[in-house]
Amino acid sequence: MTQGQARWVFHTKAITKLESDFIVQAQDLEEVFIINQAEEFATELYKLALKYENLKLKKYAKELQQDLDVFNVEGAKSKVSQFEEIINGLKEK
């Protein structure tokens, strides 16, 4: 898959998935932050980023996972609260 094809696929499929499934999970985590759910969120997000070769989303998911790995709950919460901004940034490209 070329980089251009990967971008197109990302925008048509992944953005829809991010805006439906993942945004709901992020909103739930903002209300009640549960480490196990946050770890699952980060893992699934990372898999999606790898599948569609999106470096920005991959970096975000990896940083979130790193915060969770060292129990930096405040950092992880902050990243989750930025999730909608991340999606908006991805849609602009």
Secondary structure in CASP SS format (residue, H / E / C, confidence):
PFRMAT SS
TARGET T0000
AUTHOR 0000-0000-0000
METHOD secondary structure of the structure
MODEL  1
M C 1.00
T C 1.00
Q H 1.00
G H 1.00
Q H 1.00
A H 1.00
R H 1.00
W H 1.00
V H 1.00
F H 1.00
H H 1.00
T H 1.00
K H 1.00
A H 1.00
I H 1.00
T H 1.00
K H 1.00
L H 1.00
E H 1.00
S H 1.00
D H 1.00
F H 1.00
I H 1.00
V H 1.00
Q H 1.00
A H 1.00
Q H 1.00
D H 1.00
L H 1.00
E H 1.00
E H 1.00
V C 1.00
F C 1.00
I C 1.00
I H 1.00
N H 1.00
Q H 1.00
A H 1.00
E H 1.00
E H 1.00
F H 1.00
A H 1.00
T H 1.00
E H 1.00
L H 1.00
Y H 1.00
K H 1.00
L H 1.00
A H 1.00
L H 1.00
K H 1.00
Y C 1.00
E C 1.00
N C 1.00
L H 1.00
K H 1.00
L H 1.00
K H 1.00
K H 1.00
Y H 1.00
A H 1.00
K H 1.00
E H 1.00
L H 1.00
Q H 1.00
Q H 1.00
D H 1.00
L H 1.00
D H 1.00
V C 1.00
F C 1.00
N C 1.00
V H 1.00
E H 1.00
G H 1.00
A H 1.00
K H 1.00
S H 1.00
K H 1.00
V H 1.00
S H 1.00
Q C 1.00
F H 1.00
E H 1.00
E H 1.00
I H 1.00
I H 1.00
N H 1.00
G H 1.00
L H 1.00
K H 1.00
E C 1.00
K C 1.00
END
